[in-house]
Amino acid sequence: MLTHDAALAWLARWDRQQAGYLPDREERFTALIDAMEVLDRPDPLVIDLGCGPGSLSARLVERLPKARVIAVDADPLLLGLGRAAYPHLTFVAADLRTPGWTATLGLDRPADAAVSTTALHWISPPDLRAMYCELASVLRPGGLLLNGDHLDSDDVTPGLARLERAIHDTQTERVFAGDHPEDWRAWWDAVAADPDLSALNAERTTAGADHRGSESNLLSHHVTALREAGFSETGTLWQRGNNRLLCAIR
Ligand SMILES: C[S@@+](CC[C@H](N)C(=O)[O-])C[C@H]1O[C@@H](n2cnc3c(N)ncnc32)[C@H](O)[C@@H]1O
């Protein structure tokens, strides 16, 4: 059986694994929550898109205890870890590529914000357009989309895009050259070997949650899709290399 403490230990290991690829992960979480803090209400209703085991949601609620977060993901194992580690959060199983996904969220009013970290690059540009359109229909006017991810600009400013990627790659190489953190594959292999996670693992296989990432993650795809979905302003709130926090106002 998966206990609360065991889930917390798995999540600490998840954080170390993710930070290997994203040395600025905590700084980016902080920049995102800073934006939520200055939004015009202390008790925002927030949707966390591709929440995984709830890393961002948990940090958000820790800093803004009156916030109500609905954390959405398609992976039963990561959701199971999140539910066991953070019983105070609301997790919903949904695939953001499936039309009607917002109907599963149980929203009782328009949301004040949708947030996401290291997740939307898994979604292809056509699915992303549909996802943002549906999202816009449940966000209040003036609500925010805050997306922290690697976002490239090769189609508009290729020289800058190369520079931004090189900054990120150098930073990551430095991390992996030091005290080598566990990588993504090794983390999943370790999860698969834990008998306490076997039921969740089995669900994962049948749910087909082992998504393949989109080949590129262009900033322009997001900006165009957000504009088409009715968001009025878009811009970068924080950046290190190609790692950005994209903000859009509904
Ligand atoms: C690298 S993890 C990031 C998790 C978390 N946001 C964090 O920062 O630690 C990417 C997450 O996106 C989720 N994801 C990918 N495609 C998805 C989809 N179509 N619908 C819902 N979740 C998806 C994956 O299941 C995974 O949990």
The ligand as a MOL file (V3000), in Angstrom:
LIG
                    3D

  0  0  0     0  0            999 V3000
M  V30 BEGIN CTAB
M  V30 COUNTS 27 29 0 0 0
M  V30 BEGIN ATOM
M  V30 1 C 7.2720 16.6630 -16.8600 0
M  V30 2 S 5.6890 16.4370 -16.1700 0 CHG=1
M  V30 3 C 5.4730 17.9540 -15.2750 0
M  V30 4 C 4.5840 17.8010 -14.0860 0
M  V30 5 C 4.4640 19.0160 -13.1750 0
M  V30 6 N 3.7180 20.0760 -13.8210 0
M  V30 7 C 5.8160 19.5100 -12.7190 0
M  V30 8 O 6.1980 20.6460 -13.0630 0
M  V30 9 O 6.5120 18.7640 -12.0070 0 CHG=-1
M  V30 10 C 4.5780 16.5940 -17.5540 0
M  V30 11 C 3.1450 16.2200 -17.2030 0
M  V30 12 O 2.2670 16.5390 -18.2780 0
M  V30 13 C 1.2690 15.5290 -18.3050 0
M  V30 14 N 0.6140 15.4980 -19.6200 0
M  V30 15 C 1.2020 15.3240 -20.8220 0
M  V30 16 N 0.2790 15.3060 -21.8040 0
M  V30 17 C -0.9210 15.4650 -21.1950 0
M  V30 18 C -2.2630 15.5170 -21.6640 0
M  V30 19 N -2.5310 15.4080 -22.9650 0
M  V30 20 N -3.2610 15.6690 -20.7700 0
M  V30 21 C -2.9870 15.7790 -19.4430 0
M  V30 22 N -1.7400 15.7430 -18.9320 0
M  V30 23 C -0.7200 15.5760 -19.8000 0
M  V30 24 C 2.0470 14.2550 -18.0340 0
M  V30 25 O 1.1780 13.1990 -17.6480 0
M  V30 26 C 2.9830 14.7310 -16.9250 0
M  V30 27 O 2.4210 14.5820 -15.6610 0
M  V30 END ATOM
M  V30 BEGIN BOND
M  V30 1 1 1 2
M  V30 2 1 2 3
M  V30 3 1 2 10
M  V30 4 1 3 4
M  V30 5 1 4 5
M  V30 6 1 5 6
M  V30 7 1 5 7
M  V30 8 2 7 8
M  V30 9 1 7 9
M  V30 10 1 10 11
M  V30 11 1 11 12
M  V30 12 1 11 26
M  V30 13 1 12 13
M  V30 14 1 13 14
M  V30 15 1 13 24
M  V30 16 1 14 15
M  V30 17 1 14 23
M  V30 18 2 15 16
M  V30 19 1 16 17
M  V30 20 1 17 18
M  V30 21 2 17 23
M  V30 22 1 18 19
M  V30 23 2 18 20
M  V30 24 1 20 21
M  V30 25 2 21 22
M  V30 26 1 22 23
M  V30 27 1 24 25
M  V30 28 1 24 26
M  V30 29 1 26 27
M  V30 END BOND
M  V30 END CTAB
M  END
